[in-house]
Amino acid sequence: MTKSELLELIANGESSGVEFKRDDVRPERLAREIVALANFRGGRILLGVEDDGTVSGIHRDDLEHWVMDTVFGRKVHPMVLPFYEEIQVDEQHRVAVVTLTQGTAKPYVVRHNDREEIYVRVGSTSRLATREQQARLFALGGMLHAELLPVSGSALRDLSRERLEDYLTGIVRDNQVPSSDDEWHERLCGLGFMVEREEGPPVCTIAGLVLFGYRPRRLLRQSGIRWMAFRGEERAYDALDDQVLDGPVIPLRLETPGGAREIAEKGLIEILSDAIRPFVSEELGELRESMQRDREWHYPLEALRESVVNGIVHRDWTRNEELEVVRFAGRLEITSPGALPNTMTVNKMIAGQRSPRNPLIVDVLRDYGYVDARGMGVRNKIIPLLRERNRVEPEFDATDDHLKLTMRRGPVAE
């Protein structure tokens, strides 16, 4: 960093990624700022700068060793490797700049007085993480799979036995279907669809309820899909359609006399497809020989389905919002709750890098053919199909709260 870059950084003041500190700060206090930045998106700590931006300079002779050994080595866990440099501002004053990238092993904690505390960045301040923020950090770091959390008040009766039997016999190829509640409890706990508890029978996990539950939203309000359609390009009170769709993701398949399995009851993805069909497609004028009209979709059907499936399997279940699908006159938006996991970025996702947040849900939907076998649906389906059909690129907007995919109609290829 050059002197001019440092002075510009100081002039802009403290922010969510920049913190000013004197070099006589207590080690646990400095560790708190480090942890908060590592749990956020990284940033810089300027040592030798007052809160108001005045450069007081550094006075410790062993500052670098103190920062690296006492603070990073003893107070911050897991290990973080910063970049340390000192910049001469004038003849009397030097400023130490400690640069951190976003941590890959969240959550980071401050170890002090036999305790571990988790801090997060809120604006230009560092605060103790709330219970919800801690859960999200554990999920982002891959240490907590929220899909395996128990759903209070749920029981075996809330899961569709028919769908589970189809999964065991038609997908897993296991003809030894449980014959009693105790056998079902043992088998479903082993599969991750239920979880044992100290008192009373097992309860459903989020994954079990979302995949196979009769009415998941009765017990898990963030499940289901919020579907809306508007006439124009903005949200309005007079929506063309506005409903929350509920149901298990997995359809009920029954064996036909010929031995094949056909859908007898639709799953959530098929329910959504039926709801949006009148708003994202239209019948063509000419009749086929079968006396049926061809249907033209405003967006590639396979890309649309892939986008919705991705939203279901990669969403953050610690968030209380539903997956949202919204149709406007010239675009379709699919918003999945939660930030991208760990250090995943939009560019990495487009390049084909995989980081499943809910591996159990991914595996089950892959078994049913909903998920791309290689896990590269964005690169291999959504992007090329939109380019070919609509001559436009999909737009991705990743924030700390959501990942939003926007598909635009564009000029339709002839």
Secondary structure, DSSP 8 states (H G I E B T S, - for coil): --HHHHHHHHHH--BTTEEEE-TT--HHHHHHHHHHHHHTTEEEEEETB-TTS-B-----TTHHHIIIIIIIITTEES----EEEEEE-SSS-EEEEEEEE--SS---EEEETTEEEEEEEETTEEEE--HHHHHHHHHHTTS--GGGSB-TT--GGGB-HHHHHHIIIIIS-------SHHHHHHHHHHHTSEE--SSSS-EEBHHHHHHHBSSGGGT-TT-SEEEEE-SSSS--SS-SEEEEE-S-SS-EEEE-TTS-EEEEE--HHHHHHHHHHHHHEEEEEEE-TTS-EEEEESS-HHHHHHHHHHHHHHS-TTS---EEEEE-SSEEEEEEES--STT--HHHHHHT----S-HHHHHHHHHTT-S-TTS-HIIIIIHHHHHHHHS---EEEE-SSEEEEEEE--S---
